[in-house]
Amino acid sequence: MAGIEFRRTAYRRRNIVERCFNRFKQFRAIATRFDKTAVSYRGMIDLATLLIWL
């Protein structure tokens, strides 16, 4: 197929982002946007990020 190019670095970066979103989906409050305010939603994102990182 002419014109379609596989770029390994772009694929790796995309894979990392997709895996991160899949890990976030494990936290129900994030997946359903349970928090009403932007501040509390951001706090939940920060907490989930720390728990994943640790």
MODELLER restraints for C-alpha pairs under 7 A, 6 or more apart:
rsr = mdl.restraints
at = mdl.atoms
rsr.add(forms.Gaussian(group=physical.xy_distance, feature=features.Distance(at['CA:24:A'], at['CA:30:A']), mean=6.82, stdev=0.5))
rsr.add(forms.Gaussian(group=physical.xy_distance, feature=features.Distance(at['CA:24:A'], at['CA:48:A']), mean=6.94, stdev=0.5))
rsr.add(forms.Gaussian(group=physical.xy_distance, feature=features.Distance(at['CA:25:A'], at['CA:31:A']), mean=5.09, stdev=0.5))
rsr.add(forms.Gaussian(group=physical.xy_distance, feature=features.Distance(at['CA:29:A'], at['CA:35:A']), mean=6.89, stdev=0.5))
rsr.add(forms.Gaussian(group=physical.xy_distance, feature=features.Distance(at['CA:30:A'], at['CA:44:A']), mean=7.00, stdev=0.5))
rsr.add(forms.Gaussian(group=physical.xy_distance, feature=features.Distance(at['CA:30:A'], at['CA:45:A']), mean=6.96, stdev=0.5))
rsr.add(forms.Gaussian(group=physical.xy_distance, feature=features.Distance(at['CA:35:A'], at['CA:41:A']), mean=5.35, stdev=0.5))
